[in-house]
Amino acid sequence: MLTLRESEVGKTYKVKKIHGEGPLKRRVMDMGITKNAEVFIRKVAPLGDPVQISLRGYELTLRKEDSSLVEIEPID
C-alpha cells in the first residue's frame, strides 16, 4: 500500500482509498481528497512533514498523520 506520505515529488497519483474513521477522515475528505481525485506532489519538507500537493486547482499542505491516511496509486 502506497500513501501520500511515501509519495515522490513531481509525480501525479490517483487516490484509491482514505483510511481512518470519524472526524479525521471527514476532515481529509472535506479538503477535497476523495476517491479517484488526482493529486500532484509539489514538495515534501526535509523531515517528511508537511507534504504540499496540488489538487482540484488549488494547493494544499498536509501533516504526516493526515497524509498517511490517503492510499494512492501512480498515474502512468
Secondary structure, 3 states (H helix, E strand, C coil): CEEHHHCCCCCEEEEEEECCCHHHHHHHHHCCCCCCCEEEEEEECCCCCCEEEEECCEEEEECHHHHCCEEEEECC
